[in-house]
Amino acid sequence: MTAMTPRERVLMTLKGERADRPPVSFWGHVYHRESSAQDLVEATLERQDRFQWDWVKLNPRKHYHSEDWGTRYRYSGRPDEKPVLEAWPVREPADWRAISVRSATAGALGEQIEAVRLLRRRLPPDVPMIETVFTPLAVLGEMVQEPAVLQAHLRGDPEAVQPALEAVTRTFEQFVAEVLAAGADGIYLATTAWGSHDWISAVEHRRWSRPYDLRILAAAAAAPFNVLHVCKPNNLLFEMADYPVRAFSYDASHPSNPSLAEALARLGGAVMGGVAHEGVLQMTDHEQLLGELRRGWDQTRGHRWMVAPGCSIPPTTPADSLQRVRDVVVSWAEAHDPAARGA
């Protein structure tokens, strides 16, 4: 098969057609370089220049979604150290009344639109890129000190929470339209804790997440590369099987989640994942990493599979592991059978 451009490879895979090989991409936080559009884009481009991923997921600081409502984190400046939460807007149910619609083009949201614009301008045209957006419920989850607070408010005082959820949804409907106008090929809609049975039941998800998620996806409907990322173990992936996205991203390596084969049997579009972001990827011995790639191939035969981490990779992930994954997957363009290349 003739070698494809990254965009051709990604779009064919999303359509369910066989590409020359599975597309591959990895992403993660760079904590000391997330606090401005320019720094984030420079860090993203440095990784892209090194690894030549088939698509780029812009991986901003996770709290950008809620900063314009008052969430603040303190950074140490050390590359591998997570920031520490120091301010959040909601403590009591009554505090949700202050969560109103915000401008989609100002503050932290405006900064992200600028990051998308800068990144699109500097990436090659044949490399697609997507922007990370949280589900509205997940955005609310960034406005409290810990997920248990939002969980308690949803169950104990739902009338207080609902207007805030509506305000956040309206804000991000506008934001998504601006992100696409700035050059993104789609959004990567992430559930965070609110896609797991550990934090929300299927019934609660249908009430508090689904209607608002679908509004965000409707705002992105014209884009060719929308992804749903269902976070965490014990996930609710199949509760969202009918979401209008082109790919489903999740941690397929965790035993509590569906396998890639199970997901392909029940989902439309492509599956994205297959490599444990905090497991074999962190090992200097690549034997188990190659074993995961073999299992991914065996379950998918390289069809409708986008090779990726189960979630954002730690900053300490060895570059050699990332390079090894890329080299193995690229070799599949020459031989679709992993055994033929001795992997």
N, C-alpha and C positions, 0 to 999 in steps of 0.2 A: 504494500500500500504506500502511496506517495506520502511523504512527510507533510504534516499539516502545520499551519500556524497555530499558536496558542488559542486564538479566538475561534478558529475553525474547530479545533479539538474540543474545546469547552462546549460550544454551541451544539455540535453533533452529539456529544454525550448527554447534554440536557434534553435533547430531542429523542433520546433513546436509540440513536443510530450508532453504529460501530465506528469509532475513530481509529487512528493508527495506533494509539495506545491510550490508557487512562490518563486524563490530566492529573497534575499533582500540584499542591500548594500547601504551605505551612505558614502559621502566623502566631504572634504572641506579643505580650507587653514588653516595652522598653521603658521602665518606670522613670528613668531620669531624662527621658526625651519625649514625654507625652503632653507637656504643658503648653505647647503652642502649635499652631498649624505647621509652621516652618520646620520645627524640630521633628514632629511626627512624620512629616513627609520625607525629610532627609533620612531618618532612620529606616523608614519603609523602603526607600529606594536603594539604600545600601544593601539591605538583605536581598532585594530583587536583583540587583546587579550581580550579586554573588551566586544566587541559586537559580535564577531564571525560571521562577514558578510560572505555571500556565495561566494563573489568574492571581490577582492581588486582593486580599481582604484587608481594607484599612482597619487597623486594630487600635482605636483610640482608648484613652483612659475611660474606664467603665462608668465613672460618675458624671461624665459630660452630660448625660441624659437628664440629670436632676440638679445640676449646678445652678441653673437659672431660677430654681425654687429655693435655693439656700443650702444645698449640700456642699460641704467642704472637706477636703482631705489634706493632710500634711505630708509632704514628700521629704525624705532625708537627703536626696541627691545621689544616693548610692544606687548603682544600676540594677541590682538584684533584690532590692528591698521594697516590699509593697508599701504603698502609702497608708497612713493611719487616719481613720475617720475622726474628725474633730468638731463638725457641726452638721446638724440635720434638722429639717423644718418641722417634723411631726413627732410629737410625743404622746399627745392625747387625741382621742377621736375628734374633738372640736377643732384641732389644728388643721384638719383637712379642708376646712372652709377657706383657708388662705391660699389654697392651690388653685390658681386661676390660669386662663390661657396666656401663654407667653409668645413673644415674637419668635418666629422660626428663623429669622435672619440676623438676630442680635445675640450678644452674649456668647455663651459656650456653644450654642447651636450655630450661630453665625460663624464662629471659628471653625467648626467642623465642615461647614459648606466651603469655606476657604481652603481647607485641607483637601477636600475632594477636588476642587478646581485646580489647585496646584499639582496634585498627584496626577490627575488626568492629563494635564498639560505636559508633564515630564515623562510619563510612561509611553512606550511605543504604542501606536494605535492598535496593534494586533494583540495587545495584552488586556483582557477585560479586568475591570476592578469593581468591587462592591463595597458598600459602606455598612458598618455595624449599627443597627438600631435595635433597641430593646422593645419588647412588647409593652403596651401601656401599663399592665399590671406590674411588670418588672421594673418599670420606671418608678412607680409608687414604692416598690421595695427598696429603692435607693434613697428614699426620703425618711426612713426610720432607722433606728440604731441597729436593729437586727430583724430578720424575716419574721420571727415570732410575733413582733408587734403588729405588723400588717395582718398577719394571720388572725390574731385576736380581734383586731378591729373589723375585719371582714365578717367574722362570725358573731361578734358582739354588738356592733353598731354599723351595719352595712349602709344605712341611710347617710351617715356622715362621709363614707368613703366614695360613694357613687359619683357625686358631682366632681370630685377631684379626678377620678378616672376619666370622666367625660372631658374635662379641661386638658388633661395630658393627651388624650387621643386627638382632640382637635389641633393641639399644638403640633403633634408629630405627623398628622395628615399633611399639614402645610410644610413641615420640615422635609418629609420624604419627597414631595414635589420639587422642592428647591435642590435637594441632593441629586435628583435625576437631571435637573436642568444644568447643574454644575458639571455633569459628565459621568456620573456613576452608571454602570450597566445594570444595577439592581441593588437590592438591600439584603443584608444578612440579619434576619429578624430573630433575636435571641430571647429565650424564655427565662434565663437564669434559674433561680430556684423554683420558679412558678411553672415548670414543666415536669415536675417530679411528684410522684405519689407521696414522697416524704413531706411535702409542704402543702399540697392541695389535692383534693379529691377530684375525680372525673366530673362529678356533679358541680362542684364549685368552679372548676375550670370552664365548664360550659356557660356558667353565669358570668364569671368575673374576667375571663380572658378571651374566650372565643369571639364574642361580638366585636370587641375592640381590636383584636388582632386582625380580623377580617377587614376592618375599616382601614387599617394601616396598609394591608396588602392591596386593597382596592386603590389606594393612592399611588401604589407602585405598579399597577397592573400593566402599564405600557412597557415596562422594562423586560428585557429578555432573560435576566439572570437573577431572579429572586430566590433566596434560600431561607428555609426555616431551620434554625438551630434549636434543638430540644435538649436542654442542658441536664446534667446530673444523672446519677444512677436511678433505677426504678422509674424510668421516664414514662411520660404519657404520649409517646410518639404516635401510637395508632389512634389516639383520640383526635389527632390533628391530621390524619391521613388525607383528608379531603381539602386541606388548605391549598389555595391556588399558588403554588410555588413550583419552581423547576427542579429543585434539589432539596433533600432532607439531610441535615447534618446532625450527628449525635455520636455519643461514645459507644460504638459497636463492640468495643473490646471488653466492656464491663459485663460480667455474667448476668446482671439483673436486667439488662437491656436486650432488645432483639438483635439477632445476628444480622449481618449484611444480607444473607440469603433470605431470612424471614422478612426483612424490610423490602427487598426487591419484589417479593411475592405479593405484598399488600399495598405498596405505594406506587404512585405514578412518578414519572421523572427519574432523576438519578439519586443515588445515595452518596453521601460525602462523609468520609471518615475512614475508620479501619485501623488506625495506628494509635495506641495508647499514649496520650500526651504526657502522662506522668509515670509511665511504666518503662517499657522496653526502649523508648526513645532516649531515655536518660542513661542507658547502659553503654559502657565503652566497648564491651563485647557485643557485636551486632548479630549474634546467632539468633537470639529470640526476636529481634526486630525483623530479620529476614523471614523468620517463621510466621510472624503476623502478616507480612506481605504475601507469603505463600497462601495462607488461609484466606486472605482477601481475594486473591486471584481464584482460588478453588471455589469460593462461594459465588463469584460474579463472572468468572471467565473474562474479566476485563470489560464487561459490558455494563453500562449505566453506573459505573463506579468512578468516583472522583477521590483519589488518594489524598487523605488529609488527616490531621489530628482529630481526636474526639472532642477536644476543646482547645482553648488557647494554650500554647506551650510555654513552660517556664523560661525566664530569661537565661537560666543556666544550661539550657539544652545544648549538648555538644554540637558544634557545627559539623563535625564528622558524621554524626548520625543523620542529620538533614541531608548532607551530600550523598550519603549512602542510599537513602531512600530515593532521592532524585535519580541517581545513576542506575539503580535497579529498574525503576519504572521506565526511564528512557530506553533502557535496553529492550523493553517489551515491544517497541516499535519494530525491532528486528526479529524477535521470536516471541510469539504470544504464550508459549509454554515456559513457565519459570524454570522448569528442570533443564531446558535446553541451554540456559545461560549459567547454570550452576549456582543459582541463588539459593 
